[in-house]
Amino acid sequence: MKSTPRFLHGVYPITGEGLGKPGPLDPALRYQVPEGKSAQALYFRGGNSTDELVYVLLVRDGQPMRWFPIGAKGDCHVPLRVVEDLDGGTVVELHAAAPVGVTGELVLDLGLVEV
């Protein structure tokens, strides 16, 4: 079976509106599984340039799926091999949140495989 890697990745600015207000960072951090295919998230890596705890939220079809806290000037790496399959038509997005007034950059890399 042929598989195709897919990545949501890059460096993105963040301006905090509060930890209770996650929101999308950039349209490039959105992926829709093609109809007739399935996909699975394999890993998440993220880095945080700010002096505060921030988090990245993996959203599936508009609903929170996984939270990834990233410490001040820290990073995280989470293998996601046990995450359920994403069926055709499913939309996944990366959102983020930071304390009010915090500014900085996030380095994000979500690896998926499409089959």
Secondary structure, 3 states (H helix, E strand, C coil): CCCEEEEEEEEEEEECCCCCCCEECCHHHEEECCCCCEEEEEEEEEEECCCCCEEEEEEECCEEEEEEEECCCCEEEEECCCCCCEECCCEEEEEEECCCCCEEEEEEEEEEEEC
